[in-house]
Amino acid sequence: MNLISQINNILKKFEKGDKLKSYKELQKIFNKNKDNNLLRYNLAVIQQNLNLNEEARINYNHLINAEKNLKAMINLYNIDIVEGNYYEALKIIESILKIEIIENVDKDKAFVLYKLNRIEEAKNICLFYLKKNNEDLASLGVIGQCLFQEGNYDEAIKIFENILKIDSKNLSALNSLARTYHEQHERVKAEEYYLRALKIDKLSFYLLNNIAGFYREELSYKKAINYYKQALLVNPNNAYIYNNLAKIYFDLDDHKEAKKNSFKALEMKNNDGDIQKTISLIYLKDHDFENGWNYFDGRLDLEDFREKSNYVKKLNSKIYRSSSLKNKRGKFLIVREQGVGDEILYSSMYVDLLDDIDNTVIECDPRLLNLYKRSFPKYSEKFVALGTFTNDDQKFKNIDNVIYAGSLGRYYRKNIKDFRNYSFFKVDKKKFEDMQKKLSIYKKKYKIGLSWKSFNNKFASDKSLSLNDLNKVFNLTNCDIFNLQYGDVEDEIYSFNKRAKNKLLNIKGLDLYNDFEGIASLLKSLDVFVTISNSTAHLAGALGVKTILIKPKNFAVFHYWNQKTDNTPWYNSIRLIDKKKLLDDSKFLNNILGI
């Protein structure tokens, strides 16, 4: 039998289902015929099918380098799409389109641009094809997903429903409808569309993965585990599913199973940032900080810390990843984490760093600049506004090493004993006196501050409450209750106050988004601050304000709040409470607030 016939027979066996055996047979033949590019291509296709993506990458790259094989390039960018490497996928797609304009590749470019949040560019490509054919399902699908990304859910639903009128079994549209309804908290409809899609294709890997994720977010962990395990039957070598299982077991506090699954995932993809981050969270909750921080730096390989812009590329060119800071020379630049809450949290380690390395400059959110200068007077000249160095190419040339603030943990919080149990922010005396005057008109015995929403990340809605959830606070008749909630909440407050006996009070002229000095003065004037997980919670903790923090659902909680007790080592003034306890326990205020 000649080589072509042998390959065809093995491929037929593979299609019939004896996949691993067929792969091994083809691998043996390939080992004797490594110069045969057709054989190499078919081997790579099988490797990709089996989710042996690293092996497939090697073979596709060989073919691209040897003969600019377009099929290999297409398959390679599809691996990148599956793995979420959208920048890499876009580079390959653009290389292909320079060689030849291929319609499906161009549409894939639109999808990748949508994933990179380059919405208008994605839409323009799709509109070009829709002018040719207004029933182009791929283009309609990307338009719908762009609308979803923009928060235009009603229009997105219309697009997806229009796709189903053309093709009632379109899995992508059914999946997208489920996702859109879930985003709108219409859980019954979301589940209905997921299950409808699965009836059409019970072996669809991406549907099984998505419905499992849906059930995890709904805290239906048994169903989530079941669907992830079904996904593994379809795609047994998928590191992401093992990592997702690890996250569920972590939610359930089963750290043994969580570690088993996350390390299995890491064996398959040892450089994956999300897998490393999962492992870090397990260790951090167990207060095994040394291991936790080592894996925590895996977040630097996630999309938000990678080549998403020239700014990030610039930082990454000088990122410092060494395990030690001892005897290090050169100029260090510390850059904040992406949210102001995380920035405040990790700034608790700034004094440790500045005591060690004098040649350091720290960029910070401009709203926090004066707080840092006042709170760390010995090092006040070390703090500069965000962009002072990172947006000035000439100044950045003088920087030798860049460290993200969150990475300081691996040097300064290796053990629970390393945490400093003190408040490190100091308020402006004049602003504090002014705040005392403003509050003097309120005569009730206690002053309580309230913040109940988060806005800035994908978990915001899962962290947030409504004012009605906090009726137990408002039932305290001997308390004046002050609004500390930033964002667009005026209508909610007005509606609530119309029917409430104990009103939520606003301090006139206080900008709850920009005036961190004023907010700090109000916080320091309170007896208790009740809040969810948002940036104001971090500010209260840094000031040493007695705080009750209502934790979000397990999957949305961050490592600093995800503790085995009701305390966090980061802030000794904060007490943690589950949302369920808040809603169910009528005595929680007496027991916890102590007033």
Order of alpha helices (4+ residues) and beta strands (2+ residues): alpha-alpha-alpha-alpha-alpha-alpha-alpha-alpha-alpha-alpha-alpha-alpha-alpha-alpha-alpha-alpha-alpha-alpha-alpha-beta-alpha-alpha-beta-alpha-beta-alpha-beta-alpha-alpha-beta-alpha-alpha-beta-alpha-beta-alpha-beta-alpha-beta-beta-beta-alpha
